[in-house]
Amino acid sequence: MFSRYRTVLSRSAAWRFSLTAMIARLPISISTLGIVLLVTGLGHSYGLAGALSATYTICNGLSSVVQGRLIDRLGQALVLPVVGVLYGVGLVGLVTSLESGWPQAVAFGSTALAGAAYPPMGSVVRARWSHVLKGRPVDVQTAYALESVIDEVIFIIGPTVATVLATQWHPWAGLGLALLTGLPGTIALALQRSTQPVPHLASHGSGPRPAMPWRPVIVLAAVSLALGSMFAAAEVSTVAFSSEQHAKSYAGALLACWALGSMLSGLITGTFHWRRPPTFRVRVGSLMLALVMTPMSFVGSMVGMGLALFVAGFAIAPTLIASMSAVEAGVPTARLTEGIAIIHTGLAAGLAPGAALAGLVIDARGASPSYLVALGGGAVAALASLALPTSWTRHPAEGSAELRAS
């Protein structure tokens, strides 16, 4: 059943860069949590912790697309070491400023630097897969499924280990884990030059970049934004639900059930040879995500919620995999990292409004009604996905701006 995974991992020793990228992107699941654990562990307010976390998230979202564009033009080997070092400088500056009692402006500046510098590692590794498996769309689908599974593993392992380190050892230990994985992992990936995509400047000289197919990319980014709001709303609602059930310490277990369902569906997705185009699967997946959120408001027990979230998780990975596959199929190769980064930025941009709106509903009506916010996010994603072209492929020449879309 999983022979396709063995096939793609053995191609050009791809397992090396996939494993390296897994280590390098552990900070995705650690950084903002690590900031909260550091700030509150040192006796500062949750307000400061939230402000610093928001600063990190906003700066990271704003810089991801810019970094993706630079990586496409200049190459991973050149850009990744620079931004990796800057990320490390930002984290060290944040920890040092808070430990030493420096002005808060230094902490905010360091946090902004760390957020802006952390590379779009998910985009980077998927662009590398697309390069290594060029001309093999079925294998690319399997590779993207693998990376989706790795994403879920990261979000199960990373926060758990970071929390234990920060609470049982020292408040800065969570961010220390992010530093010790993010910086060496980023540099190690940059050193694997044989599997990196050819930089646009190297392959096209000083000529113009191929045009980005903005209409479908923007639509897909809108779908991702709605899905991001859905994920954040469901997460906040689940924490509130656990608290109402007097079992807040088990909120992580409920969210792990959600991630486990997604991880299993991602593994299964990678074994299929899909006949329908990725954009069609995005439409179906978005609709399914809305539907699986419908029962949540009626669940009244922790066991029932765990089962409901586990089932709901099965709709996550296939939808995200289809989104990335659609970008891979439709965006010119010379702008692929940028294109994937736009989708990731859309997901990240939806987190704050989804969480905030769910929080307002929780304060006013309680946890169960707040799952309707997640349902609404899924519904918006399903509606937005209708604007995607039925088929979307880049022009074979890739140097022109032509697209085949219907």
Beta strands, then each sheet from edge to edge (+ up, - down):
strand 1: 392-394
strand 2: 403-405
sheet 1: 1+ 2-
end
